[in-house]
Structure formats: structure tokens, C-alpha cells
């Protein structure tokens, strides 16, 4: 079962629960089928890799980001710099025949997140 999310690649997210609680990372990848996100520099795991001459890998211990469930992260507002919930506002189309724009709005400070 997938969950609807208000996150976009490049957003700053705050970790709400788990061993990485209170860390902030940039959204690197979203996995919709599993409702998970991968944050840059957060939830690092060590992966042991054998040397592979075909991929030019030297082998050893590599640190990689592991996924987090989206229920454990919250969006950080760029204006107030606090973790926040998001509400949506639909702007009318600027030109006839164009689609209306859907903006994300911070529920704390009422700032527009997408601009």
C-alpha cells in the first residue's frame, strides 16, 4: 500500500523517530511502493563489498544511506526552519487553457514552500 506524500526531491526533511531522531537531511530518493525515503547523510549503514574489476570497485566497507518510512519524517519549512505539516492551496491558471497550480503552504508560518 502506498501513501500520498507532500515531499519532493531536494526538500529538507526532519527525522521524527528512530535512532536518527532530530537529524535533518535532504531528500535524495522517494520509493512510493514501500512508502520510504532516502535522506542524504542520514541513517547510514555499512555494506561489505568484494573487489569487482568489472565495476572498478576496490571493495571494503562502504557507508550507504538506508531508507526511512515516510511516517518518521516531517518537512522543514525554508522560512521558519521548523518541522511542519503542509496544507495545499490551488492558484487559478495564469493563462487561459493552462492548469491551475497546487502550492504547498507551511501550517506554522503560512509561507509558500514551493517558491
PyMOL CGO cylinders between C-alpha atoms (Angstrom):
from pymol import cmd
from pymol.cgo import CYLINDER

trace = [
    CYLINDER, 0.00, 0.00, 0.00, 1.43, 3.36, -0.97, 0.3, 1, 1, 1, 1, 1, 1,
    CYLINDER, 1.43, 3.36, -0.97, 0.91, 6.58, 0.92, 0.3, 1, 1, 1, 1, 1, 1,
    CYLINDER, 0.91, 6.58, 0.92, 0.41, 10.01, -0.57, 0.3, 1, 1, 1, 1, 1, 1,
    CYLINDER, 0.41, 10.01, -0.57, 3.31, 12.29, 0.27, 0.3, 1, 1, 1, 1, 1, 1,
    CYLINDER, 3.31, 12.29, 0.27, 3.97, 16.00, 0.15, 0.3, 1, 1, 1, 1, 1, 1,
    CYLINDER, 3.97, 16.00, 0.15, 7.72, 15.57, -0.29, 0.3, 1, 1, 1, 1, 1, 1,
    CYLINDER, 7.72, 15.57, -0.29, 9.71, 16.39, -3.41, 0.3, 1, 1, 1, 1, 1, 1,
    CYLINDER, 9.71, 16.39, -3.41, 13.31, 15.56, -4.26, 0.3, 1, 1, 1, 1, 1, 1,
    CYLINDER, 13.31, 15.56, -4.26, 15.59, 18.23, -2.77, 0.3, 1, 1, 1, 1, 1, 1,
    CYLINDER, 15.59, 18.23, -2.77, 13.34, 19.02, 0.23, 0.3, 1, 1, 1, 1, 1, 1,
    CYLINDER, 13.34, 19.02, 0.23, 14.86, 19.25, 3.71, 0.3, 1, 1, 1, 1, 1, 1,
    CYLINDER, 14.86, 19.25, 3.71, 13.31, 16.63, 6.00, 0.3, 1, 1, 1, 1, 1, 1,
    CYLINDER, 13.31, 16.63, 6.00, 13.48, 16.23, 9.78, 0.3, 1, 1, 1, 1, 1, 1,
    CYLINDER, 13.48, 16.23, 9.78, 13.62, 12.72, 11.30, 0.3, 1, 1, 1, 1, 1, 1,
    CYLINDER, 13.62, 12.72, 11.30, 10.89, 12.32, 13.95, 0.3, 1, 1, 1, 1, 1, 1,
    CYLINDER, 10.89, 12.32, 13.95, 11.63, 8.83, 15.31, 0.3, 1, 1, 1, 1, 1, 1,
    CYLINDER, 11.63, 8.83, 15.31, 14.26, 6.13, 15.48, 0.3, 1, 1, 1, 1, 1, 1,
    CYLINDER, 14.26, 6.13, 15.48, 17.99, 6.14, 16.16, 0.3, 1, 1, 1, 1, 1, 1,
    CYLINDER, 17.99, 6.14, 16.16, 18.49, 9.12, 13.81, 0.3, 1, 1, 1, 1, 1, 1,
    CYLINDER, 18.49, 9.12, 13.81, 15.89, 11.26, 15.60, 0.3, 1, 1, 1, 1, 1, 1,
    CYLINDER, 15.89, 11.26, 15.60, 16.34, 15.05, 15.28, 0.3, 1, 1, 1, 1, 1, 1,
    CYLINDER, 16.34, 15.05, 15.28, 18.66, 14.81, 12.24, 0.3, 1, 1, 1, 1, 1, 1,
    CYLINDER, 18.66, 14.81, 12.24, 17.93, 16.84, 9.12, 0.3, 1, 1, 1, 1, 1, 1,
    CYLINDER, 17.93, 16.84, 9.12, 18.72, 15.58, 5.62, 0.3, 1, 1, 1, 1, 1, 1,
    CYLINDER, 18.72, 15.58, 5.62, 17.95, 16.40, 2.01, 0.3, 1, 1, 1, 1, 1, 1,
    CYLINDER, 17.95, 16.40, 2.01, 15.56, 14.08, 0.20, 0.3, 1, 1, 1, 1, 1, 1,
    CYLINDER, 15.56, 14.08, 0.20, 17.63, 12.07, -2.26, 0.3, 1, 1, 1, 1, 1, 1,
    CYLINDER, 17.63, 12.07, -2.26, 15.09, 9.49, -3.41, 0.3, 1, 1, 1, 1, 1, 1,
    CYLINDER, 15.09, 9.49, -3.41, 11.46, 8.57, -2.77, 0.3, 1, 1, 1, 1, 1, 1,
    CYLINDER, 11.46, 8.57, -2.77, 10.31, 4.92, -3.00, 0.3, 1, 1, 1, 1, 1, 1,
    CYLINDER, 10.31, 4.92, -3.00, 6.50, 5.08, -3.44, 0.3, 1, 1, 1, 1, 1, 1,
    CYLINDER, 6.50, 5.08, -3.44, 5.82, 1.32, -3.45, 0.3, 1, 1, 1, 1, 1, 1,
    CYLINDER, 5.82, 1.32, -3.45, 7.27, 0.96, 0.03, 0.3, 1, 1, 1, 1, 1, 1,
    CYLINDER, 7.27, 0.96, 0.03, 6.40, 4.49, 1.28, 0.3, 1, 1, 1, 1, 1, 1,
    CYLINDER, 6.40, 4.49, 1.28, 10.05, 5.14, 2.08, 0.3, 1, 1, 1, 1, 1, 1,
    CYLINDER, 10.05, 5.14, 2.08, 12.52, 7.98, 1.59, 0.3, 1, 1, 1, 1, 1, 1,
    CYLINDER, 12.52, 7.98, 1.59, 16.31, 8.09, 1.41, 0.3, 1, 1, 1, 1, 1, 1,
    CYLINDER, 16.31, 8.09, 1.41, 17.91, 11.14, 3.01, 0.3, 1, 1, 1, 1, 1, 1,
    CYLINDER, 17.91, 11.14, 3.01, 21.42, 12.36, 2.27, 0.3, 1, 1, 1, 1, 1, 1,
    CYLINDER, 21.42, 12.36, 2.27, 23.78, 11.63, 5.18, 0.3, 1, 1, 1, 1, 1, 1,
    CYLINDER, 23.78, 11.63, 5.18, 21.08, 10.16, 7.46, 0.3, 1, 1, 1, 1, 1, 1,
    CYLINDER, 21.08, 10.16, 7.46, 20.52, 6.52, 8.51, 0.3, 1, 1, 1, 1, 1, 1,
    CYLINDER, 20.52, 6.52, 8.51, 23.93, 5.33, 7.29, 0.3, 1, 1, 1, 1, 1, 1,
    CYLINDER, 23.93, 5.33, 7.29, 24.59, 1.59, 7.13, 0.3, 1, 1, 1, 1, 1, 1,
    CYLINDER, 24.59, 1.59, 7.13, 27.84, -0.25, 6.41, 0.3, 1, 1, 1, 1, 1, 1,
    CYLINDER, 27.84, -0.25, 6.41, 27.87, -2.55, 3.39, 0.3, 1, 1, 1, 1, 1, 1,
    CYLINDER, 27.87, -2.55, 3.39, 30.73, -5.02, 2.89, 0.3, 1, 1, 1, 1, 1, 1,
    CYLINDER, 30.73, -5.02, 2.89, 31.66, -5.21, -0.80, 0.3, 1, 1, 1, 1, 1, 1,
    CYLINDER, 31.66, -5.21, -0.80, 34.07, -7.57, -2.54, 0.3, 1, 1, 1, 1, 1, 1,
    CYLINDER, 34.07, -7.57, -2.54, 36.53, -6.14, -5.07, 0.3, 1, 1, 1, 1, 1, 1,
    CYLINDER, 36.53, -6.14, -5.07, 34.99, -6.16, -8.56, 0.3, 1, 1, 1, 1, 1, 1,
    CYLINDER, 34.99, -6.16, -8.56, 37.31, -5.39, -11.51, 0.3, 1, 1, 1, 1, 1, 1,
    CYLINDER, 37.31, -5.39, -11.51, 34.34, -5.06, -13.91, 0.3, 1, 1, 1, 1, 1, 1,
    CYLINDER, 34.34, -5.06, -13.91, 32.87, -2.14, -11.92, 0.3, 1, 1, 1, 1, 1, 1,
    CYLINDER, 32.87, -2.14, -11.92, 36.27, -0.73, -10.83, 0.3, 1, 1, 1, 1, 1, 1,
    CYLINDER, 36.27, -0.73, -10.83, 35.39, -1.22, -7.18, 0.3, 1, 1, 1, 1, 1, 1,
    CYLINDER, 35.39, -1.22, -7.18, 38.22, -1.73, -4.73, 0.3, 1, 1, 1, 1, 1, 1,
    CYLINDER, 38.22, -1.73, -4.73, 35.97, -3.40, -2.18, 0.3, 1, 1, 1, 1, 1, 1,
    CYLINDER, 35.97, -3.40, -2.18, 35.87, -2.95, 1.56, 0.3, 1, 1, 1, 1, 1, 1,
    CYLINDER, 35.87, -2.95, 1.56, 33.33, -1.32, 3.85, 0.3, 1, 1, 1, 1, 1, 1,
    CYLINDER, 33.33, -1.32, 3.85, 31.09, 1.25, 2.14, 0.3, 1, 1, 1, 1, 1, 1,
    CYLINDER, 31.09, 1.25, 2.14, 28.70, 3.54, 4.01, 0.3, 1, 1, 1, 1, 1, 1,
    CYLINDER, 28.70, 3.54, 4.01, 25.31, 3.94, 2.32, 0.3, 1, 1, 1, 1, 1, 1,
    CYLINDER, 25.31, 3.94, 2.32, 22.04, 5.59, 3.24, 0.3, 1, 1, 1, 1, 1, 1,
    CYLINDER, 22.04, 5.59, 3.24, 19.24, 3.20, 4.18, 0.3, 1, 1, 1, 1, 1, 1,
    CYLINDER, 19.24, 3.20, 4.18, 15.56, 4.06, 3.63, 0.3, 1, 1, 1, 1, 1, 1,
    CYLINDER, 15.56, 4.06, 3.63, 13.26, 5.53, 6.31, 0.3, 1, 1, 1, 1, 1, 1,
    CYLINDER, 13.26, 5.53, 6.31, 9.48, 5.25, 6.37, 0.3, 1, 1, 1, 1, 1, 1,
    CYLINDER, 9.48, 5.25, 6.37, 7.72, 8.49, 5.46, 0.3, 1, 1, 1, 1, 1, 1,
    CYLINDER, 7.72, 8.49, 5.46, 5.76, 8.46, 8.72, 0.3, 1, 1, 1, 1, 1, 1,
    CYLINDER, 5.76, 8.46, 8.72, 9.06, 9.06, 10.53, 0.3, 1, 1, 1, 1, 1, 1,
    CYLINDER, 9.06, 9.06, 10.53, 9.96, 12.29, 8.71, 0.3, 1, 1, 1, 1, 1, 1,
    CYLINDER, 9.96, 12.29, 8.71, 8.50, 15.79, 8.50, 0.3, 1, 1, 1, 1, 1, 1,
    CYLINDER, 8.50, 15.79, 8.50, 9.11, 18.61, 6.05, 0.3, 1, 1, 1, 1, 1, 1,
    CYLINDER, 9.11, 18.61, 6.05, 11.27, 21.53, 7.26, 0.3, 1, 1, 1, 1, 1, 1,
    CYLINDER, 11.27, 21.53, 7.26, 9.87, 24.93, 6.28, 0.3, 1, 1, 1, 1, 1, 1,
    CYLINDER, 9.87, 24.93, 6.28, 12.50, 27.06, 4.49, 0.3, 1, 1, 1, 1, 1, 1,
    CYLINDER, 12.50, 27.06, 4.49, 11.22, 30.26, 6.17, 0.3, 1, 1, 1, 1, 1, 1,
    CYLINDER, 11.22, 30.26, 6.17, 10.67, 29.30, 9.83, 0.3, 1, 1, 1, 1, 1, 1,
    CYLINDER, 10.67, 29.30, 9.83, 13.20, 26.38, 9.78, 0.3, 1, 1, 1, 1, 1, 1,
    CYLINDER, 13.20, 26.38, 9.78, 10.89, 24.17, 11.88, 0.3, 1, 1, 1, 1, 1, 1,
    CYLINDER, 10.89, 24.17, 11.88, 9.40, 20.76, 11.03, 0.3, 1, 1, 1, 1, 1, 1,
    CYLINDER, 9.40, 20.76, 11.03, 5.87, 21.37, 9.88, 0.3, 1, 1, 1, 1, 1, 1,
    CYLINDER, 5.87, 21.37, 9.88, 2.78, 19.94, 8.30, 0.3, 1, 1, 1, 1, 1, 1,
    CYLINDER, 2.78, 19.94, 8.30, 1.71, 21.09, 4.86, 0.3, 1, 1, 1, 1, 1, 1,
    CYLINDER, 1.71, 21.09, 4.86, -1.57, 22.40, 3.55, 0.3, 1, 1, 1, 1, 1, 1,
    CYLINDER, -1.57, 22.40, 3.55, -2.38, 22.92, -0.11, 0.3, 1, 1, 1, 1, 1, 1,
    CYLINDER, -2.38, 22.92, -0.11, -3.60, 25.99, -1.93, 0.3, 1, 1, 1, 1, 1, 1,
    CYLINDER, -3.60, 25.99, -1.93, -4.78, 25.93, -5.52, 0.3, 1, 1, 1, 1, 1, 1,
    CYLINDER, -4.78, 25.93, -5.52, -3.99, 29.02, -7.60, 0.3, 1, 1, 1, 1, 1, 1,
    CYLINDER, -3.99, 29.02, -7.60, -6.09, 29.77, -10.68, 0.3, 1, 1, 1, 1, 1, 1,
    CYLINDER, -6.09, 29.77, -10.68, -4.36, 29.36, -14.05, 0.3, 1, 1, 1, 1, 1, 1,
    CYLINDER, -4.36, 29.36, -14.05, -2.33, 32.37, -15.20, 0.3, 1, 1, 1, 1, 1, 1,
    CYLINDER, -2.33, 32.37, -15.20, -3.29, 31.89, -18.87, 0.3, 1, 1, 1, 1, 1, 1,
    CYLINDER, -3.29, 31.89, -18.87, -6.49, 30.58, -20.43, 0.3, 1, 1, 1, 1, 1, 1,
    CYLINDER, -6.49, 30.58, -20.43, -6.22, 26.86, -21.12, 0.3, 1, 1, 1, 1, 1, 1,
    CYLINDER, -6.22, 26.86, -21.12, -3.44, 26.34, -18.55, 0.3, 1, 1, 1, 1, 1, 1,
    CYLINDER, -3.44, 26.34, -18.55, -3.74, 24.12, -15.49, 0.3, 1, 1, 1, 1, 1, 1,
    CYLINDER, -3.74, 24.12, -15.49, -4.23, 25.53, -12.01, 0.3, 1, 1, 1, 1, 1, 1,
    CYLINDER, -4.23, 25.53, -12.01, -1.14, 25.42, -9.75, 0.3, 1, 1, 1, 1, 1, 1,
    CYLINDER, -1.14, 25.42, -9.75, -1.10, 23.50, -6.49, 0.3, 1, 1, 1, 1, 1, 1,
    CYLINDER, -1.10, 23.50, -6.49, 1.15, 25.10, -3.86, 0.3, 1, 1, 1, 1, 1, 1,
    CYLINDER, 1.15, 25.10, -3.86, 2.43, 23.69, -0.58, 0.3, 1, 1, 1, 1, 1, 1,
    CYLINDER, 2.43, 23.69, -0.58, 1.91, 26.05, 2.37, 0.3, 1, 1, 1, 1, 1, 1,
    CYLINDER, 1.91, 26.05, 2.37, 3.56, 25.79, 5.82, 0.3, 1, 1, 1, 1, 1, 1,
    CYLINDER, 3.56, 25.79, 5.82, 0.89, 25.38, 8.51, 0.3, 1, 1, 1, 1, 1, 1,
    CYLINDER, 0.89, 25.38, 8.51, 3.03, 27.18, 11.12, 0.3, 1, 1, 1, 1, 1, 1,
    CYLINDER, 3.03, 27.18, 11.12, 4.08, 30.40, 9.37, 0.3, 1, 1, 1, 1, 1, 1,
    CYLINDER, 4.08, 30.40, 9.37, 1.78, 30.32, 6.29, 0.3, 1, 1, 1, 1, 1, 1,
    CYLINDER, 1.78, 30.32, 6.29, 4.80, 30.66, 3.95, 0.3, 1, 1, 1, 1, 1, 1,
    CYLINDER, 4.80, 30.66, 3.95, 4.83, 29.16, 0.46, 0.3, 1, 1, 1, 1, 1, 1,
    CYLINDER, 4.83, 29.16, 0.46, 7.23, 26.24, 0.30, 0.3, 1, 1, 1, 1, 1, 1,
    CYLINDER, 7.23, 26.24, 0.30, 7.37, 25.78, -3.48, 0.3, 1, 1, 1, 1, 1, 1,
    CYLINDER, 7.37, 25.78, -3.48, 8.58, 29.26, -4.34, 0.3, 1, 1, 1, 1, 1, 1,
]
cmd.load_cgo(trace, "trace")
